[in-house]
C-alpha cells in the first residue's frame, strides 16, 4: 500500500506560478511511474505530467513548456512546477503512482488550483 499526500494548491492570478508537491509514504520512485492529473468541474480527469522510474517525462500539448514534473528520491516527493498559469488550468490536481510490475494504481486526495484575477 502507498499513501500519497498532495500540497501546494491555491489561488493564483493568470500568468502566475505554483509548485505542487506529492509526498509518498515510502520509497517507490525507483520502481513506480508517477503522474499528475487534473479534473475540472464537468470534465474527465486528464494527465498533465508523467515521469517514469528512469526519469523520462511526458506532457500533453496543453501544458508543454509551462509545467515541469520532477522527483526527489531522497524525500519520496514528486513535484509539479506550473508556470504561466491560465484560467483553464483551474482544476483539482491529483498525484498518481503506478506500480508498473503489478499493475496497481494509487491516488492522492487532490489539491485545488484556481487561476483567477
Rosetta blueprint (number, residue, H / E / L):
1 X L
2 X L
3 X L
4 X E
5 X E
6 X E
7 X E
8 X L
9 X L
10 X E
11 X E
12 X E
13 X L
14 X L
15 X L
16 X L
17 X L
18 X E
19 X E
20 X E
21 X E
22 X E
23 X E
24 X E
25 X L
26 X L
27 X L
28 X L
29 X L
30 X L
31 X L
32 X E
33 X E
34 X E
35 X E
36 X E
37 X E
38 X E
39 X E
40 X L
41 X L
42 X L
43 X L
44 X L
45 X L
46 X E
47 X E
48 X E
49 X E
50 X E
51 X E
52 X L
53 X L
54 X L
55 X L
56 X L
57 X E
58 X E
59 X L
60 X L
61 X L
62 X L
63 X L
64 X L
65 X L
66 X L
67 X E
68 X E
69 X E
70 X E
71 X E
72 X E
73 X H
74 X H
75 X H
76 X L
77 X E
78 X E
79 X E
80 X E
81 X E
82 X E
83 X L
84 X L
85 X L
86 X L
87 X H
88 X H
89 X H
90 X L
91 X E
92 X E
93 X E
94 X E
95 X E
96 X E
97 X E
98 X E
99 X E
100 X L
101 X L
102 X L
103 X L
104 X E
105 X E
106 X E
107 X E
108 X L
109 X L
110 X L
111 X E
112 X E
113 X E
114 X E
115 X E
116 X L
117 X L
